[in-house]
Protein backbone atom coordinates (compact mmCIF):
# COMPACT_ATOMS: atom_id res chain seq x y z
CA UNK A 1 0.00 0.00 0.00
CA UNK A 2 1.30 3.45 -0.92
CA UNK A 3 0.13 6.86 0.25
CA UNK A 4 0.94 10.51 -0.24
CA UNK A 5 -0.54 13.62 1.31
CA UNK A 6 -1.36 17.22 0.40
CA UNK A 7 -3.70 19.93 1.62
CA UNK A 8 -7.02 20.34 -0.17
CA UNK A 9 -10.34 22.16 0.25
CA UNK A 10 -13.83 20.86 1.02
CA UNK A 11 -15.97 19.15 -1.65
CA UNK A 12 -18.66 20.93 -3.57
CA UNK A 13 -18.63 24.28 -5.37
CA UNK A 14 -17.73 27.05 -2.89
CA UNK A 15 -17.91 24.50 -0.06
CA UNK A 16 -17.25 25.92 3.42
CA UNK A 17 -14.89 23.18 4.60
CA UNK A 18 -11.53 24.93 5.01
CA UNK A 19 -9.01 22.09 4.85
CA UNK A 20 -9.05 18.63 3.33
CA UNK A 21 -6.46 15.85 3.52
CA UNK A 22 -5.74 13.97 0.33
CA UNK A 23 -4.49 10.41 0.13
CA UNK A 24 -3.77 8.08 -2.75
CA UNK A 25 -4.10 4.54 -1.52
CA UNK A 26 -3.04 1.69 -3.71
CA UNK A 27 -4.61 -1.59 -2.64
CA UNK A 28 -3.50 -5.00 -3.83
CA UNK A 29 -4.91 -8.41 -3.04
CA UNK A 30 -3.11 -10.44 -0.35
CA UNK A 31 -0.21 -12.43 -1.75
CA UNK A 32 -2.02 -15.75 -1.43
CA UNK A 33 -4.80 -14.51 -3.72
CA UNK A 34 -2.57 -12.98 -6.35
CA UNK A 35 -2.13 -14.58 -9.74
CA UNK A 36 -2.06 -13.71 -13.42
CA UNK A 37 -5.81 -13.04 -13.37
CA UNK A 38 -5.96 -11.21 -10.03
CA UNK A 39 -2.92 -8.97 -10.02
CA UNK A 40 -5.01 -5.92 -10.85
CA UNK A 41 -5.19 -3.22 -8.23
CA UNK A 42 -7.60 -0.78 -6.70
CA UNK A 43 -6.75 2.89 -6.61
CA UNK A 44 -8.50 4.72 -3.77
CA UNK A 45 -8.55 8.51 -3.75
CA UNK A 46 -9.88 9.79 -0.43
CA UNK A 47 -10.47 13.49 0.17
CA UNK A 48 -11.32 14.38 3.77
CA UNK A 49 -12.97 17.65 4.81
CA UNK A 50 -14.00 19.04 8.18
CA UNK A 51 -17.41 17.34 7.92
CA UNK A 52 -17.37 15.30 4.72
CA UNK A 53 -15.37 12.80 2.68
CA UNK A 54 -15.15 12.01 -1.01
CA UNK A 55 -14.11 8.54 -2.15
CA UNK A 56 -13.04 7.66 -5.71
CA UNK A 57 -12.39 3.93 -6.08
CA UNK A 58 -10.82 3.05 -9.45
CA UNK A 59 -10.32 -0.55 -10.51
CA UNK A 60 -9.51 -2.79 -13.46
CA UNK A 61 -11.09 -5.89 -11.94
CA UNK A 62 -13.29 -6.54 -14.95
CA UNK A 63 -13.73 -3.44 -17.11
CA UNK A 64 -12.18 -0.15 -15.90
CA UNK A 65 -14.54 1.26 -13.28
CA UNK A 66 -14.78 4.16 -10.86
CA UNK A 67 -17.10 4.10 -7.84
CA UNK A 68 -17.81 7.61 -6.60
CA UNK A 69 -19.06 8.08 -3.02
CA UNK A 70 -19.71 11.17 -0.88
CA UNK A 71 -20.28 10.94 2.87
CA UNK A 72 -21.25 13.46 5.58
CA UNK A 73 -18.43 12.56 7.96
CA UNK A 74 -14.65 13.05 7.87
CA UNK A 75 -14.22 9.57 9.37
CA UNK A 76 -15.63 7.36 6.59
CA UNK A 77 -13.27 4.66 5.33
CA UNK A 78 -13.00 2.09 2.56
CA UNK A 79 -13.33 -1.55 3.63
CA UNK A 80 -12.28 -4.38 1.26
CA UNK A 81 -12.92 -8.08 1.78
CA UNK A 82 -10.52 -9.45 -0.84
CA UNK A 83 -11.69 -13.05 -0.57
CA UNK A 84 -15.26 -12.01 -1.30
CA UNK A 85 -14.31 -9.40 -3.91
CA UNK A 86 -12.36 -11.93 -5.97
CA UNK A 87 -15.01 -14.63 -5.66
CA UNK A 88 -17.79 -15.36 -8.22
CA UNK A 89 -20.24 -13.58 -5.85
CA UNK A 90 -18.47 -10.38 -4.75
CA UNK A 91 -21.53 -8.72 -3.10
CA UNK A 92 -20.41 -6.89 0.04
CA UNK A 93 -16.72 -7.20 -0.82
CA UNK A 94 -16.30 -3.42 -1.01
CA UNK A 95 -17.93 -0.99 1.43
CA UNK A 96 -17.68 2.60 2.63
CA UNK A 97 -18.19 2.67 6.41
CA UNK A 98 -20.25 3.81 8.21
CA UNK A 99 -22.92 3.00 5.64
CA UNK A 100 -25.44 5.52 7.03
CA UNK A 101 -23.00 8.38 6.28
CA UNK A 102 -23.29 7.90 2.51
CA UNK A 103 -25.01 10.87 0.84
CA UNK A 104 -24.37 9.93 -2.77
CA UNK A 105 -22.94 6.98 -4.66
CA UNK A 106 -22.66 6.03 -8.31
CA UNK A 107 -20.29 4.32 -10.72
CA UNK A 108 -19.03 4.68 -14.26
CA UNK A 109 -17.97 1.51 -16.10
CA UNK A 110 -16.00 1.74 -19.33
CA UNK A 111 -17.28 -1.43 -20.91
CA UNK A 112 -16.12 -1.60 -24.55
CA UNK A 113 -13.71 -0.03 -27.01
CA UNK A 114 -15.64 0.61 -30.22
CA UNK A 115 -14.31 0.76 -33.79
CA UNK A 116 -16.13 1.85 -36.94
CA UNK A 117 -15.37 1.75 -40.66
CA UNK A 118 -15.53 5.44 -41.62
CA UNK A 119 -15.59 4.53 -45.34
CA UNK A 120 -19.25 3.59 -44.87
CA UNK A 121 -20.18 6.74 -42.94
CA UNK A 122 -21.44 10.21 -43.74
CA UNK A 123 -21.71 13.37 -41.68
CA UNK A 124 -25.12 12.45 -40.26
CA UNK A 125 -24.47 8.72 -39.69
CA UNK A 126 -25.29 7.36 -36.22
CA UNK A 127 -23.24 5.31 -35.48
CA UNK A 128 -20.49 6.82 -37.65
CA UNK A 129 -19.98 3.87 -39.97
CA UNK A 130 -20.24 0.10 -40.00
CA UNK A 131 -19.12 -1.24 -36.60
CA UNK A 132 -16.35 -3.78 -36.23
CA UNK A 133 -16.73 -6.30 -33.36
CA UNK A 134 -16.02 -4.27 -30.19
CA UNK A 135 -13.20 -4.97 -27.75
CA UNK A 136 -14.59 -5.96 -24.33
CA UNK A 137 -12.51 -4.12 -21.75
CA UNK A 138 -13.33 -6.85 -19.23
CA UNK A 139 -11.17 -9.12 -21.41
CA UNK A 140 -8.08 -6.89 -21.19
CA UNK A 141 -4.95 -7.65 -19.21
CA UNK A 142 -3.87 -4.62 -17.16
CA UNK A 143 -0.50 -3.55 -15.80
CA UNK A 144 0.51 -3.65 -12.16
CA UNK A 145 -0.41 -0.12 -11.17
CA UNK A 146 2.45 0.13 -8.67
CA UNK A 147 4.70 0.74 -11.68
CA UNK A 148 2.74 3.82 -12.76
CA UNK A 149 1.83 5.52 -9.48
CA UNK A 150 3.32 9.03 -9.23
CA UNK A 151 2.65 10.65 -5.83
CA UNK A 152 4.36 13.88 -6.94
CA UNK A 153 1.69 14.46 -9.58
CA UNK A 154 -1.10 12.64 -7.71
CA UNK A 155 -1.59 10.38 -10.73
CA UNK A 156 -1.62 6.73 -11.74
CA UNK A 157 -2.16 4.89 -15.02
CA UNK A 158 -4.00 1.65 -15.80
CA UNK A 159 -2.55 0.35 -19.07
CA UNK A 160 -3.80 -2.75 -20.86
CA UNK A 161 -4.27 -4.80 -24.01
CA UNK A 162 -6.58 -7.67 -24.98
CA UNK A 163 -5.77 -11.04 -23.40
CA UNK A 164 -6.65 -12.66 -26.72
CA UNK A 165 -5.40 -10.76 -29.76
CA UNK A 166 -5.50 -13.14 -32.74
CA UNK A 167 -5.04 -10.36 -35.32
CA UNK A 168 -2.12 -8.79 -33.44
CA UNK A 169 -3.85 -5.39 -33.42
CA UNK A 170 -2.39 -4.60 -30.00
CA UNK A 171 1.03 -6.17 -30.58
CA UNK A 172 2.59 -2.71 -30.28
CA UNK A 173 -0.36 -0.88 -28.80
CA UNK A 174 -2.23 -0.28 -25.57
CA UNK A 175 -5.24 1.42 -24.05
CA UNK A 176 -4.49 3.58 -21.02
CA UNK A 177 -6.67 5.14 -18.31
CA UNK A 178 -4.69 7.88 -16.55
CA UNK A 179 -6.25 9.08 -13.29
CA UNK A 180 -5.20 12.34 -11.65
CA UNK A 181 -6.27 14.16 -8.50
CA UNK A 182 -5.49 17.79 -7.68
CA UNK A 183 -4.19 19.69 -4.67
CA UNK A 184 -5.78 22.99 -5.75
CA UNK A 185 -7.95 24.62 -8.39
CA UNK A 186 -6.51 25.25 -11.85
CA UNK A 187 -6.19 23.93 -15.39
CA UNK A 188 -3.86 21.37 -17.02
CA UNK A 189 -1.20 22.68 -19.39
CA UNK A 190 -2.63 20.94 -22.47
CA UNK A 191 -6.08 21.26 -24.10
CA UNK A 192 -8.90 20.80 -23.42
CA UNK A 193 -7.74 22.34 -20.12
CA UNK A 194 -10.86 21.54 -18.12
CA UNK A 195 -11.22 23.71 -15.03
CA UNK A 196 -10.67 21.49 -12.00
CA UNK A 197 -11.02 22.08 -8.28
CA UNK A 198 -9.38 20.36 -5.34
CA UNK A 199 -12.46 18.14 -5.06
CA UNK A 200 -12.39 16.67 -8.56
CA UNK A 201 -10.61 13.83 -10.30
CA UNK A 202 -9.60 13.74 -13.97
CA UNK A 203 -9.52 10.77 -16.30
CA UNK A 204 -7.57 10.75 -19.57
CA UNK A 205 -8.20 7.83 -21.92
CA UNK A 206 -5.48 7.21 -24.52
CA UNK A 207 -5.33 4.65 -27.33
CA UNK A 208 -1.74 4.39 -28.56
CA UNK A 209 -0.07 2.23 -31.21
CA UNK A 210 -2.93 -0.22 -31.84
CA UNK A 211 -3.45 -1.24 -35.47
CA UNK A 212 -6.91 -0.25 -36.78
CA UNK A 213 -8.97 -2.75 -38.77
CA UNK A 214 -9.66 -0.19 -41.50
CA UNK A 215 -7.66 2.48 -43.29
CA UNK A 216 -9.70 5.24 -41.67
CA UNK A 217 -11.15 3.65 -38.54
CA UNK A 218 -13.03 5.77 -36.05
CA UNK A 219 -12.94 4.76 -32.39
CA UNK A 220 -15.30 5.19 -29.47
CA UNK A 221 -16.02 4.11 -25.90
CA UNK A 222 -19.14 2.55 -24.43
CA UNK A 223 -19.86 3.86 -20.92
CA UNK A 224 -22.32 2.41 -18.42
CA UNK A 225 -23.52 3.99 -15.19
CA UNK A 226 -25.36 2.72 -12.15
CA UNK A 227 -26.28 4.29 -8.84
CA UNK A 228 -28.83 4.76 -6.08
CA UNK A 229 -31.55 6.08 -8.41
CA UNK A 230 -33.30 3.86 -10.99
CA UNK A 231 -33.49 6.84 -13.35
CA UNK A 232 -30.80 7.53 -15.90
CA UNK A 233 -28.67 10.64 -15.39
CA UNK A 234 -28.95 13.35 -18.01
CA UNK A 235 -26.39 14.84 -20.38
CA UNK A 236 -26.52 18.64 -20.44
CA UNK A 237 -24.83 20.81 -23.09
CA UNK A 238 -23.47 24.26 -22.26
CA UNK A 239 -22.27 26.90 -24.71
CA UNK A 240 -19.71 29.69 -24.32
CA UNK A 241 -18.22 32.45 -26.45
CA UNK A 242 -14.81 31.70 -24.92
CA UNK A 243 -12.50 29.13 -26.57
CA UNK A 244 -9.13 30.26 -25.24
CA UNK A 245 -8.50 27.04 -23.29
CA UNK A 246 -9.81 24.72 -26.01
CA UNK A 247 -9.47 26.51 -29.39
CA UNK A 248 -12.54 26.31 -31.66
CA UNK A 249 -14.49 24.37 -28.98
CA UNK A 250 -17.40 26.35 -27.56
CA UNK A 251 -19.32 23.54 -25.83
CA UNK A 252 -19.09 21.72 -22.53
CA UNK A 253 -21.01 18.53 -21.76
CA UNK A 254 -22.09 17.49 -18.27
CA UNK A 255 -23.42 14.15 -17.07
CA UNK A 256 -25.58 14.93 -14.01
CA UNK A 257 -26.98 12.46 -11.47
CA UNK A 258 -30.14 14.19 -10.24
CA UNK A 259 -30.48 16.64 -7.37
CA UNK A 260 -27.70 17.73 -5.02
CA UNK A 261 -25.70 16.37 -3.41
CA UNK A 262 -24.92 14.31 -6.48
CA UNK A 263 -22.12 13.55 -8.86
CA UNK A 264 -21.16 14.96 -12.23
CA UNK A 265 -18.87 14.22 -15.14
CA UNK A 266 -17.66 16.99 -17.44
CA UNK A 267 -15.96 16.90 -20.81
CA UNK A 268 -15.50 19.02 -23.89
CA UNK A 269 -16.61 17.48 -27.21
CA UNK A 270 -13.04 17.20 -28.45
CA UNK A 271 -10.34 14.52 -28.61
CA UNK A 272 -6.81 14.68 -30.03
CA UNK A 273 -4.90 12.60 -32.57
CA UNK A 274 -1.44 13.65 -31.37
CA UNK A 275 0.24 13.47 -27.98
CA UNK A 276 0.90 17.21 -28.14
CA UNK A 277 -2.73 18.28 -28.15
CA UNK A 278 -3.56 21.31 -30.27
CA UNK A 279 -5.93 22.82 -32.79
CA UNK A 280 -4.37 20.94 -35.71
CA UNK A 281 -4.94 17.53 -34.07
CA UNK A 282 -8.42 18.19 -32.64
CA UNK A 283 -11.13 15.60 -33.37
CA UNK A 284 -14.84 15.97 -32.80
CA UNK A 285 -16.36 13.99 -29.92
CA UNK A 286 -19.98 12.94 -30.21
CA UNK A 287 -22.05 11.79 -27.23
CA UNK A 288 -25.13 9.66 -27.81
CA UNK A 289 -28.15 9.83 -25.45
CA UNK A 290 -28.30 7.59 -22.40
CA UNK A 291 -30.66 4.65 -22.53
CA UNK A 292 -31.57 1.86 -20.08
CA UNK A 293 -29.62 -1.37 -20.67
CA UNK A 294 -30.09 -4.79 -19.12
CA UNK A 295 -27.17 -6.15 -17.14
CA UNK A 296 -26.64 -9.37 -19.09
CA UNK A 297 -25.77 -7.42 -22.26
CA UNK A 298 -22.80 -5.68 -20.59
CA UNK A 299 -19.39 -6.86 -19.37
CA UNK A 300 -19.83 -7.09 -15.59
CA UNK A 301 -17.75 -5.19 -13.04
CA UNK A 302 -16.97 -7.11 -9.82
CA UNK A 303 -16.31 -3.80 -8.04
CA UNK A 304 -19.79 -2.49 -8.91
CA UNK A 305 -21.42 -5.71 -7.74
CA UNK A 306 -19.28 -5.71 -4.60
CA UNK A 307 -20.50 -2.21 -3.67
CA UNK A 308 -24.04 -1.99 -5.09
CA UNK A 309 -25.00 -5.64 -5.13
CA UNK A 310 -26.35 -7.47 -8.16
CA UNK A 311 -27.88 -4.91 -10.55
CA UNK A 312 -30.44 -5.71 -13.22
CA UNK A 313 -30.47 -2.42 -15.11
CA UNK A 314 -27.81 0.06 -16.16
CA UNK A 315 -27.82 3.21 -18.26
CA UNK A 316 -25.35 3.37 -21.15
CA UNK A 317 -24.15 5.86 -23.73
CA UNK A 318 -21.49 5.90 -26.42
CA UNK A 319 -18.77 8.43 -27.14
CA UNK A 320 -17.23 8.45 -30.62
CA UNK A 321 -14.17 10.38 -31.72
CA UNK A 322 -13.43 11.91 -35.11
CA UNK A 323 -14.98 12.02 -38.56
CA UNK A 324 -14.21 10.41 -41.90
CA UNK A 325 -12.52 13.62 -43.06
CA UNK A 326 -9.83 15.68 -41.40
CA UNK A 327 -7.31 14.47 -38.80
CA UNK A 328 -7.84 11.06 -37.27
CA UNK A 329 -6.35 8.19 -35.32
CA UNK A 330 -4.73 7.02 -38.56
CA UNK A 331 -2.35 10.04 -38.57
CA UNK A 332 -0.08 8.88 -35.74
CA UNK A 333 -2.01 5.93 -34.27
CA UNK A 334 -2.83 8.08 -31.27
CA UNK A 335 -6.09 9.16 -29.64
CA UNK A 336 -6.74 10.87 -26.30
CA UNK A 337 -9.82 12.23 -24.54
CA UNK A 338 -10.39 13.69 -21.04
CA UNK A 339 -13.21 13.72 -18.49
CA UNK A 340 -13.58 15.39 -15.08
CA UNK A 341 -15.46 13.75 -12.18
CA UNK A 342 -16.75 15.24 -8.96
CA UNK A 343 -19.55 15.73 -6.45
CA UNK A 344 -21.60 18.86 -5.84
CA UNK A 345 -21.92 21.75 -8.26
CA UNK A 346 -19.66 21.36 -11.33
CA UNK A 347 -16.88 23.94 -11.79
CA UNK A 348 -18.14 26.95 -13.74
CA UNK A 349 -15.99 28.49 -16.46
CA UNK A 350 -15.76 32.27 -16.20
CA UNK A 351 -14.68 34.37 -19.17
CA UNK A 352 -10.90 34.19 -19.52
CA UNK A 353 -8.70 37.29 -19.06
CA UNK A 354 -7.95 37.28 -22.81
CA UNK A 355 -11.63 37.38 -23.76
CA UNK A 356 -12.36 40.01 -21.10
CA UNK A 357 -9.52 42.11 -22.48
CA UNK A 358 -10.83 41.79 -26.03
CA UNK A 359 -14.34 42.69 -24.89
CA UNK A 360 -13.05 45.68 -22.95
CA UNK A 361 -11.17 46.99 -25.98
CA UNK A 362 -14.00 46.17 -28.40
CA UNK A 363 -16.66 47.79 -26.24
CA UNK A 364 -14.44 50.44 -24.66
CA UNK A 365 -13.25 52.22 -27.79
CA UNK A 366 -16.77 52.73 -29.25
CA UNK A 367 -17.91 53.80 -25.80
CA UNK A 368 -15.14 56.39 -25.54
CA UNK A 369 -15.96 57.64 -29.03
CA UNK A 370 -19.64 58.03 -28.09
CA UNK A 371 -18.65 59.77 -24.85
CA UNK A 372 -16.34 62.13 -26.74
CA UNK A 373 -19.02 62.89 -29.29
CA UNK A 374 -21.52 63.59 -26.54
CA UNK A 375 -19.17 65.93 -24.69
CA UNK A 376 -18.41 67.79 -27.91
CA UNK A 377 -22.12 68.23 -28.60
CA UNK A 378 -22.75 69.49 -25.05
CA UNK A 379 -19.89 71.98 -25.29
CA UNK A 380 -21.15 73.26 -28.65
CA UNK A 381 -24.66 73.69 -27.28
CA UNK A 382 -23.30 75.53 -24.25
CA UNK A 383 -21.19 77.79 -26.45
CA UNK A 384 -24.25 78.61 -28.59
CA UNK A 385 -26.35 79.38 -25.50
CA UNK A 386 -23.76 81.95 -24.29
CA UNK A 387 -24.02 83.96 -27.55
CA UNK A 388 -25.24 87.55 -26.89
CA UNK A 389 -27.10 89.39 -29.63
CA UNK A 390 -25.84 92.91 -30.54
CA UNK A 391 -29.40 94.20 -30.29
N, C-alpha and C positions, 0 to 999 in steps of 0.2 A: 504494500500500500504506500502511495506517495501523497504528499500534501504540500501546499504552498499557501501563503497568506498575503492579503493586501487589504487596505481599508476601502470600504464601499459604502454607498448610501442606501436608504430604505427603498423597498420595491413599490412600484406604482408611480405614475406621473406626478411630480411635485409632492411625493410622499413625505410625511413629517419626520420619519425615522432618521436620526442624525448620522448614525454610524452603522456600518454593516461589515461583518467579517466574511471574507471569501475563502473558500477552500476547494481545491481540486482533489478529489479522492479517487484513486484508481483501485478498483476492486478486482481481484482475480479469484477463481475457484481454488479451494484447498488442493494441495498437491495431489492427494489421492484421487481427486475427481478429474484432474487435468488429463487431456489427451488431444489427439489431432482434431477431434470434433468439438472439444470443449475448452480450447485455449483462448477463446474470445474473452474480452474483458468488459466490465461496466465502468463507465466514466460518470462520476457523481459530482455535479457542481452544486454547492450548497452556499446560499447567500443568506446571512443571518442579520436581521435588524433588531431594533430595540423591542419590538412586539410582533415580529413576523419572520417567516423564513420562506425562501424560494428553493425548490429542489428541481434540478434538471438531471434526469438519469438517462444517459445515452448508452446504447448497447448494440452489439452486432450478433447477439444470440438470435438466430433467425435473421430476418431482414433488418437493416439499420432502423433503429427506433429511438425516439426520445419520449420519456414520460415527464410531464410538466406538472408540478404540484406546488400550491401555495398554502401555507398554514398561518394561523393567527397567534403563534407562539415562537419565541426565539429558541426554544428547546426541542423542536421536532427533529427527529433523526431517521436515517434510512436503516432499515433492518433487512438483511438478506439471509434466507435459508437456502444455502447452495444445493443441498441434497434435493430439496423439493424443486428448486428453480430448474435444475438440470434433468428432472424426471419427466416422463411423458405427461404428467398432470401437475403443472407448476403452480396451480392456484395457491395463493397465500405465500409464495416464495419470496415476494418482494413487498415490503410495507413501509409506509411512513407513519411513525409513532410520535405522539398519541393519535389514533385514528380520528377522534372527535375534534382535532385541531384543523383538519383539512377544510379549506374554504373553496378550493378549486382544484380539479385534476383533469387532465386530458393527455392524449398521446398522438404523435404523428408517426406513421410507419411508412417507410420508403420501400414499397413492395416490389416494383419491377423497373428495369431499364428498358425503355421503348426505342424502337428503331423503325423508320419509315423510308420507303423508296420515293424520293422527291420527284423522280422522273414521271410519276403517275399523279402528281399533285398540281393544283392551281391555287391562286391566291385565296380563294374562298373555301378550299377543301378542309373538311373536318371529319376525321383526322387528316393531317397534311400528307397524304400519300398512302400507298398500299403498305400495311404493316408487315414487318418481318416477325417471326416468333420472338416474343419478349424474353429478356434475361430475368429470371427470378432471383432477386437479391437474397432470398433465403438460401439459395444454392451457391452462394459465394463463399470462398475461403478468405478470412480476414487476418490481417497482420496482428502480431502481439503489440498492443497499444503502448506498452512500456517503452518501446523503441521510438515512439513519436510523441511523447509527452514533453512539453516545453513549459515548465513553470514560469520562466521569465516572461513569456508572452501569453500565459494563461491559455494555452492551446494544446490540442491533441488531434491526431489524424487516424481515422480508421481507413485502411487501404486494402482493397480486395480484388479478386478476379474469380471467374467461375471455377467451381471444382471440376466440372466436366466441360472441356473446351475442344470438341472434336474438330472444329474448323481452324483452331489456332488463332482465333480473332484476338484473344488477349495474351498471346505469347509474349508480346512486348508492351502490353498495356495494362491499365488498372483503372478502377473507379475509386475515388477517394472522397471521404466525408470529413472535412476539417472543421472542428468545433473550437470556438474561441469565446471566452468570457472577457469582461472588461472591468478595470479598476475605477474608471471614471467615464463621464460623458465625452463624446467626440465622434470622429469619423475615421474610417480606414484611409490609407493613403491612395488606394486604387479604386476606380469606379466599380460598382455604382455608389460607393461611399454612403451607405445607409447610416443615418443618424442613430447612434446607440447611446444608451444610458448605462449606468453601473448595475442596473437590474436585468439587463438583457443578455442574450446569448446568440452568437452568430454561427450559422452553418454555411460553409462553402462546399458545393458539390463539384468535383472536377473529373472529367473523363479524359484520360491521357494515353495516347499511343495505341489504343485498340483499333484493329482493322475493321472498317465498316463493311457491310455486306452489299453495298451499292456504291456507285461512283460518287453520288451526291446524297448520301444518307442524312436524314434528319433524326435527331435523338430527342428523347423525352423521358420524364419520370412519372410513374404512377404513385400517388400519395394517398394513404388512407388515414382516417382519424376516428378516434373513439373517445368517449368521455362520460361524464355523469349524466348529461342530457341525452334523450333519445333523438332529439332534433339535430339536423345537420348544421354546422356553423355556416356563416355566409361569407362570401368574398365581396369586398367593397372596393370600388375604384375611386381614387382621388386624383385630381388634376392640379397642376401648378404652372405658373408662367416661368418658373425658375428651373434651369437645367444646368447650372454651373457644376454641380457635383456629379451629374450623369449626363453628359452632353447629348442633346437631341432627344432625351427621355423626359417627358412631362407628366408621367403617370406614376402612381404608387398603388400597389394592391395590398389589401389587408384581409387576412382570414380571421374572423372574429367569432369567439365562442359565447354568444349570448350576453347577458347583463353582467355588470361588474359585481364582485371581482371575478374576472375571467381572463383567459389567455388570448394572445394574438400572435399572428405571424405576419411579417411584412416583407415585401420584395418589390423591386422595380421590374417591369416587363422587359428585361434585357439580360442577355448572356454574352459571353465573349469567346472568340475562337483563337485567341492568343493569350499566352501567360501574362504578357504586359497588356493589361486591359486598356482599351482606348476606343475612340470614336470609329477608327478604321476597322476594328475587329468586333464591333457590336452586332449582336444577333437579336432578332425579336424573340420575345418569350410570350407564349400564348397560354392562358389558363382557361381550362374548360370548367363548366359549372359542376358543383358537387352534386352527387346523387347517392341515395342509399344503396348499399351493396351487401349481399349476404356473405357471411364469414367463410363458407366453404369454397368460395371462388377466389379467395385471397391467400397468399403465403402467410402463415400464422407466425405471430411474434410471441415467444415464450414469456418475454418481459411484460407484455401487455396482459396476457392471461394471468401471470403471476400477481399483477397488481389489481386488475379490474375483474378477474374471474373470467369464465368462459363467456364470450360475447357472440351473439347471433348476428348482429347487424353493425355495419360500419358505414361511413360516408367516404367516398373516394372522389378524386379529381386528378386530371392529367395536366402536366406542364410540358409543352413542346418548345424546342429551341431552334430558331432559324427559319429560313425560307429557301425555296428552290433556286432563287437568284441571290446574288450578292455573296458576302463572306459566309463561310460555313466551317463545320468540323473538318471537312476535307482539306482545308488550307494547310493546317499544321497538325492535324489529328489531335486537336485540343478543344475542350469545351469546359467553361466554368460558369456557375450561377450561384447567387448568394441569397440567403433568407435570414431574417432576424426574428427571434422568439422572445416573448416576455409575458408578464402578467400585469394587469391594470390598464391604464390608458396608454395607447401606443405613443411613441415619441412623435412630436409634431414638428415638421420642417417649417422654419421661418424663412423669410426671404433672405438670401445670402447678401453679405456686404457688397459684392460686385453688382448684383441686381439693384440693391438700394441706391448705390452710387449712380448707376445708369439712370434710374428713375428720378433721382434728385436733379441730375444734370438735364435730363429730358424735360422734366416738368419745371425745373427752376429757371432755366433761361427764358422760355416763353412767359413765365410769370413775371420775371424781372422786366421783360420788354413791355408787358401790359402795365406794370406798375409805373415804369418810366413814361409810357404814353399818357397814363392817367394824370401823373404829376404835371407833365407838360401842358396838358389841357387845362388843368386847374389854374396853373400859373398864368396862362394866356387869358383865361376868363377873368382872373383877378386883375390883371394888367388893364384889360378893357374896361372893367368896372371903375377903375381909378381915373379914367379919362375925364377931363373937365372941359366943357364946351366954352368957347370964347364968349358966346352970348350970355 
